[in-house]
Amino acid sequence: MKTIPMKAALGAALLAATTLAQAGAATPGATARADELAALPGGGWLSLDKRGLHLLDAAGKERATLPMRAKQLDTRSHADGALAVVLEADTQRPLAVMVDLKAGELRAQAPFPVPGFGVEASCLYRDAQQVTHLFLIGKDGQSEQWLMHGDQRQLVRKLALPPHAKHCRADDASHTLLVSESGIGLWAYEADAESAGRREPVALRRPFGQLDGGAGALAVLPGGVAVLDAKGKRLHLLRRRDGKWQALPPQPTRSAKGAGQLALRAGAGGIDLLLRDEAAGNWQIRPQSWQAARPAPVATTMPMAVIEPRGQTEPMARAGDAADDPAIWVHPNDPAASRILGTNKKQGLLVYDLQGKQRQLLEVGRLNNVDLRQNVTLDGQRVDLAVASQRDDNSMMLFTIDAQGIVSEAARLPTDLERIYGICLYQPAGGGLEAFVNDKDGSYRHYRIERHGQGYASTLLRRFSVASQPEGCVVDDRRARLYIGEEKRGVWAGAADASAKAGLQLILPLGPHLSADVEGLALYHGAKGDYLIVSSQGNNSYVVLDAAAPNRVRGTFRVGYNLAAGIDGTSETDGLDASSANLGGAYASGMLVIQDGYKRLPDGPQNFKYVAWEDIARALKLP
């Protein structure tokens, strides 16, 4: 368990060395009879036993009690004390309790729904947005992650976690969920709900590791974890360094029946681990001396802003990796009636309004990227035209958009690419329309799109390539500049004019601002500045830089929860698009539309999130 005072005392220091001190005296007063124990800010305690939940002072004297039969005590500190959560023994319903240290009170909060499965373990998690979550883990591995905000209790996602897990704890600093699987060992999962759900072993039973019989109770340490083996006879401490878990020599618990529970508090010399001695029926204090390691040098970067989305589209009609790339069409007379085009890689093209309601579905096959231009003059006629990369036949698929925002299929123009992927459009100053399409092998084709009567055709203008797989691209029509995202290298800029060599230059390599894969690219043309927005898929963030050379980075941000609207954040974004048009309401300064790789709150098929440009500009202090 973590508290604010412990973090203040230890900082973000990594566990560098641990020395075993002589077991200290038992914890004071009424703490001795606790089945579960949690240290509180200021030296007080929360004690859970068969009679209820007790608030104790530093000497173990009772200040308040809530009668209950419960288990699985976990806490998180806040300004006035702490938030505690327990599981009611009879219903297995989580119960939140506010601990008011100043008033000396325990106040039960709004209850959770009764779980639909038998809960064996539960633990709290506080994310980077300071939103509090609760994990519930069932005996058969059924698990859920819930959001807690005031009286709000909302299911974030369902998970599959190890069966027979009786203990869990979350490390807020590293966004890691640690789960003890009985008879197997200790696992680490990504706690962030927008994550891909990866896991790794931390400590396993013999002969695969050092644990005797599997893993028991655990406690989170700064940069590491403490875990008891299955019978509670040995205490194991592990540290996380350079992406790997390193085990320190195990320590005997010196208990005839073993230790059944672990807790943690800040100690005079570092950390005190508290072990529930099942033979003595009390808690023993086990001081640990921590030597702070020097933090590894970190590249200087800007702080990451967290921005709330203002809206979202209805989920896709296909599960899995379906949604990919959006494009924004602005209504010529009524901006509030504008439309969002979005590709579905398993179905076709969808059209949404600004409230996120699906207005059209064109089931035309596996579309990947889409881009559009308005008021394009072709063969003497003005037309609004969208073009998408069609992966079934490696073609460019053309769509017309009428004055009411109705989208219709117009043509399929073949390419010589074998695995067509990304696409973007260019409207030269002299008129007409051109398209850049790429292949997964790095090949690019530059086409002119033409109209003759009622039909469309394309003419190949030039070829060029990048060294590895690209996808997203965007063209700055004002500067005739092409921007390309090479997934494993960074963002390139070159000439969009077909009469010039591409002359690509790397303007934003992978590094402190950008994490592979580099995915969607979009441009925002504002009254006071033009900006390039890049999807940094590797760390679920977005980079904003000047569209004009020298392309100075203006900031980075993530999209988090909008709790009031019940909208989750974004992650693993493929495509995005931006517009500076006054679309009314929250989008009076324009908007950014972002593909979301994991739809949460609750789980569902992928969709697109709407972000107000005003919120981005405020967070990044853009002019």
Secondary structure, 3 states (H helix, E strand, C coil): CCCHHHHHHHCCCCEEEEEECCCCCECCHHHHHCCEEEECHHHCEEEEECCEEEEECCCCCEEEEEECCEEEEEEEEECCEEEEEEEECCCCCEEEEEEECCCCEEEECCCCCCCCCCEEEEEEEECCCCCEEEEEEECCCEEEEEEEECCEEEEEEEEECCCCEEEEEEECCCCEEEEEECCCEEEEEECCCCCCCCEEEEEEECCCCCECCCEEEEEEECCEEEEEECCCCEEEEEEEECCEEEECCCEECCCCCCEEEEEEEEECCEEEEEEEECCCCEEEEEEEEEEECCCCCCCCCCCEEEECCCEECCCCCCCCCCEEEEEEECCCCCHHHCEEEEEECCCEEEEECCCCCEEEEECCCCEEEEEEEEEEEECCEEEEEEEEEECCCCEEEEEEECCCCCEEEEEEEECCCCCEEEEEEECCCCCCEEEEEEECCCEEEEEEEEEECCEEEEEEEEEEECCCCEEEEEEECCCCEEEEEECCCEEEEEECCCCCCCCCEEEEECCCCCCCCEEEEEEEECCCCEEEEEEEHHHCEEEEEECCCCCCEEEEEEECCECCCCECCCCCCCCEEEECCCCCHHHCCCEEEEEECCECCCCECCEEEEEEHHHHHHHHCCC
